[in-house]
Amino acid sequence: MALGWKLYGDGKTPPVGESVAPDERLSWPRTIGIGAQHVVAMFGATFVFPLIMGLDPNLAIMMSGVATIVFLLVVKGQVPSYLGTSAAFVGGVLAIRANGGNSGDVVGSILVSGVVLALVGLLINAMGPRAINAVLPPAVTGAVVLIIGFNLAPVVANTYWPQDQWVGLATMVFVILASLMLRGFWARISILLGLVFGYLLSALLDATAGPITSVLGGATEATTHDRLDLSGVGTADWIGLPTFTAPHFSVNFSLLVLPAVIALIAENAGHVKAVAAMTKRDLDPVLGRAIFADGLGTVVATSVGGSPTTTYAENIGVMAATRVYSTAAYYVAAIVALLLGLCPKFGALVNAIPGGVLGGITVVLYGMIGLLGAKIWKENRVDFANPINLVPLAAGIIIGIGNVNLVFSDEYSLGGIALGSIVAVAGWHLARAVAPAEMKAALAAEDGFAGGTGPALGSTGRHTVDAGGADPSDLDRRDHHRR
């Protein structure tokens, strides 16, 4: 089933204990309402990360809708999902820009990663999930995800937070409190609520306390300025195309973002596992197809200058709360995103988000990305008493977080996320190859490596689902965050 849905019962909300399957739908008014919830749930992270990467948020929103439709068609409607902007590429993209790359270099490099992800999906589809688990066991996957998140700490400390530390602090506290004290749908959109809070707080401070003196992102000297500059909103058109960017390809830049593919494999596998548990269906046979679809979505999005895509846990939360897994709602969400992308005034409003607000948001988001790696270790019971896990991963993590560089020539060097990930992956396999028999035996006893279709891939932290029927509001609070 790709298009065409059976009407669920009388088209009304399912009673407790029942759910709407992916190939079913509620009445169209209710389906449209749930689709709108999916848009709000994915909204905050989907336009924050393009801003951080220096890409057009309007185009990112529009192409996320296109990528979602591509995904749903490729998986034939079996895996309900929204493809929002991936955070896994942020560190690599910032490294590209630090080395003189422009937006064309950025999207070209991400496009290459999309092709690699799609090829991995085809490989998994042909060989089964066990093959990829052997290459990327949970110890390695967790290390790479941790590197990707924690490598971004200097961006918060040096770029966003100093622009307005007090607004950043207030926004951070608001997000923390909102994620803990709110319930259900409101808890799932705590990042978006934090953005709105920081936006309004900045406007209030401009009106009461006056301008602030700080160094804006990209500047070298402090200036006196308003926290919130809406001058671009008034001049922007209501309807128009976003800014397209042609991709430019570079081997050096492509290597900087390629490690993100490991994180995306884990994210997509986690999404498939979560949906399988919630819908009580065996979706292992479609895992490779889902990963291929995400890779294809990233290729389509970045081919015109959009952002990389991935499945979104925020939307898992919507499904958990509503018990509606209908892909019809996702098609509605995708169409709404397309329409938003055609409104330049909306894009100008997004671009006006103050740097201090982004500081408060990113200090939470980046830390969460890194801690997802630690959660992969915990859920798969990775044994760090075993030197096979401890030694190479320790080296890779410090290299990745500390931005250690390996210089080959004036034109080529490896460092940060790329070098750290290579050391973690290659070092782990080398350690396993040369380790004594007793260390190998202890390693084989770890659940994530011993077998199954994928604790290593399926437990990404943000998609963990209690198949036994956890309270939806509790599930939402655990799983509503993005990486």
PyMOL commands that set and color helices and strands:
alter all, ss='L'
color gray80, all
select helices_A, chain A and resi 28-53+57-74+90-98+103-127+129-135+138-150+153-163+165-181+184-188+190-208+231-235+251-257+260-279+284-302+313-322+327-341+344-351+355-379+387-402+416-434+437-444+447-450+455-458+472-479
alter helices_A, ss='H'
color red, helices_A
select strands_A, chain A and resi 6-7+24-25+83-85+212-214+223-225+309-311+405-407+413-415
alter strands_A, ss='S'
color yellow, strands_A
deselect
rebuild
show_as cartoon
